[in-house]
């Protein structure tokens, strides 16, 4: 698992980006957020996540808010 920061998140579209300290930012979909944090995420929140390679793109999955 990696740790990163929410850089953008549009709750209407369900898409956003997570900043990583040692690599490029990754995109995510609200469907990849685990638990009830989907509506609570905002810019600057710390999250745990995994990286999956989908159609040659790195995408964040299994996203959990750090509490």
N, C-alpha and C positions, 0 to 999 in steps of 0.2 A: 504494500500500500504506500501511496505517496501522500504528502500533505501539500496543500496549496491554498490560494486565496481567491475568492470569487472576484473576478475583474469586471464582469458584466453578467446581467441576468434579466431577461425580459419575461416576466411571468405570463404575459398574454400569449407570446409565441412559444414559451417553454424552452428557449435556447439561451445559452450563455457561454462564458469562457472562464477557465480557471488558470490563474498564474502559477507557474512552477518556479522554484528558486534556481534550479540547475538546468532548465531546458525551456523550450518554447511553450507558450500558452496552449492549452487544449480546449476543444469545444465540448459541450455536453448538452444533453436534452433532459428536460424535467423528468422524463420517464426513467432516467438513471439514478434519480435521487431516492435513497432508501429512507423509509419512515415518514413522519409527518412534517419534515422540514421543508417540503417543496414550497409552501407558501411563506415560510419564515426566512428563506435565504435572502441576503442583501449584499451589496458591495462591501468588500473587506472581510466577510466571514471566512473563518478558517474551516477547511474541509479535508477529510480523508477520501481517497479515491484510488481506483485502479485504472490502468491504461489498456485499452483494447484497440487492435488494428482493424478498422472497418473500411473496406474499399481503399486501402493504402493511406488512410488518414488515422492519426492517433486521436482517440476519443476517450473521454473520461466516463467511467461506469462505476456502479456500486458506490455512489457518492454519499458520504455521511458527514453531517455537520459536527465539528469538534465542539464538545461541550465541557 
